[in-house]
Amino acid sequence: MSAQIAVLGAGAWGTAIAKVIADKDKEVVIWSFEESTKNDINQKHENCRYLPDVELPEKLTATTNIEEAAEGRKYLIYAVPSMFLLNTLKQSLNVNSIREGKTAIAIITKGFLPSENGPRLIVETMEDYLPGFYRQSLVYISGPSHAEEVACGKITGLIAASENPKNSIRFRDLLKNAGLFVYSSFDVRGVQVSAAAKNVIAIAFGMLDAIKSIGGSTVFGDGTDSLLLAAGLNEIQILGRALGATHPETFTSIAGIGDLDVTCRSVLGRNRRFGREIIEKNILEPYKNIDDILAHINEIGFLPEGVAAAKHIKLIAEKHNLKLPISVGISRMLDRELDPYEFVKNIVGDL
């Protein structure tokens, strides 16, 4: 029997989610942009580049043909980074089962998408491209998680948010296992904002952590971490309300404070790592501004999605007249308008 489930995107998170499903004795096809990753998954049963040292089940197979991956699936999960999501979506629009609305679709990508009218949330943008069947039926999945931990079965919780409760439950049941708990939510906008904005706060947290580690300041301590975390959550709430979040409790759930906490504090967090390397390795030195960073993002060696999110949040803040000093400050620093050390010292003093 052919696979009923496909994941578009063979990065660490897409591979981990595909593994979770395949471990439940279900056939899963994963689409990889890279031929080498496809071959590693099919021949070595390992994603050597993005999720090394994790054995993948034989029921998980890979292809580099996006239409082959998506056609005829009962469930389809978009897992590519936000910078590549629109292009991936456009490539899959000719798939018959999508054109006919027969495939249930979920998204695990974090961030915003550009448009002629400025940055937009992922789900509403995808709805504009997909057939009308999918309006108010897409499922957005997020939560405090690391691909490395989920792939190894460590206990983790996720939120499956949708305006269609049946679809939320369908994906909840598809993903949940002994180590992965999945909860439903109606607040699609609030969960998306939390998922995107926490990456920007984590860059600031990593910078603060690095300054503390190298003895660059005698005035920062554990209390400073909590101050920054609380102020970051406040910014996420302000942004969420401006963009139409419907449930205040979203921000005090695992989608909000839970995801923010693990992204900021875990050594596995890529955005926290990026923030640390801004201080420790002067990683911004080769780049002129935030657009230059994004144009050469592959040179960094890992993908800090908070870079693109910071650029988008600054534009949203200007449009809605929002006071978001951490997020906007990160964008200005990445644009080389602010010195990293001075940014951290000033932002903590201004909170």
PEFEN-V208077 format. One record per backbone hydrogen bond with DSSP energy under -0.5 kcal/mol. NH is the residue of the N-H (numbers start at 1). CO is the residue of the C=O. If there is no record, write none. Layout:
# PEFEN-V208077
nh=(NH	NH)
co=(CO	CO)
This chain:
# PEFEN-V208077
nh=(4	5	6	7	8	9	9	15	16	17	18	19	20	21	22	23	24	25	26	28	29	30	31	32	32	38	39	40	41	42	43	44	44	45	46	47	48	51	54	55	56	60	61	61	63	66	69	70	71	73	74	75	76	77	78	78	79	79	82	84	85	85	86	88	89	90	91	92	92	93	93	95	98	99	100	101	102	103	104	104	106	107	108	113	118	120	122	125	126	127	128	129	129	130	134	135	137	138	139	140	141	141	142	145	150	151	152	153	154	156	157	158	159	160	161	161	162	165	168	169	170	171	172	173	174	175	176	177	181	181	183	185	188	191	192	193	194	195	196	197	198	199	200	200	201	202	203	204	205	206	207	208	209	210	211	212	213	214	215	216	217	224	225	226	227	228	229	230	231	232	233	234	235	236	237	238	239	240	241	242	243	244	245	250	251	252	253	256	256	257	258	259	260	261	262	263	264	265	266	269	273	274	275	276	277	278	279	279	280	281	283	285	287	293	294	295	296	296	297	299	300	301	304	305	307	309	310	311	312	313	314	315	316	317	318	319	320	321	322	324	328	329	330	331	332	333	334	335	336	337	338	343	344	345	346	347	348	349	350	351	351)
co=(27	27	75	29	77	7	31	11	12	13	14	15	16	17	18	19	21	22	21	59	5	61	7	30	63	34	35	36	37	38	39	39	40	40	40	51	46	47	51	53	45	57	28	59	30	64	65	66	67	70	4	4	104	6	76	106	8	77	110	81	81	82	82	84	85	86	87	88	89	89	90	92	95	95	96	98	97	97	74	102	76	139	78	120	115	113	111	121	122	123	124	125	126	126	131	132	134	134	105	161	107	139	159	143	146	147	148	150	149	179	144	181	142	183	140	159	185	163	164	165	166	167	168	169	170	171	172	180	156	179	158	160	186	187	188	189	190	191	192	193	194	196	196	197	197	198	199	200	201	202	203	204	205	206	207	208	209	210	212	211	211	221	221	222	223	224	225	226	227	228	229	230	231	232	233	234	235	236	237	238	239	241	240	247	248	249	250	250	253	251	253	254	256	257	258	259	260	261	262	266	269	270	271	272	273	274	275	276	276	277	277	282	284	289	290	291	292	293	294	296	297	298	302	303	304	305	306	307	308	309	310	311	312	313	314	315	316	317	317	322	324	325	326	327	328	329	330	331	333	332	332	339	340	341	342	343	344	345	346	347	348)
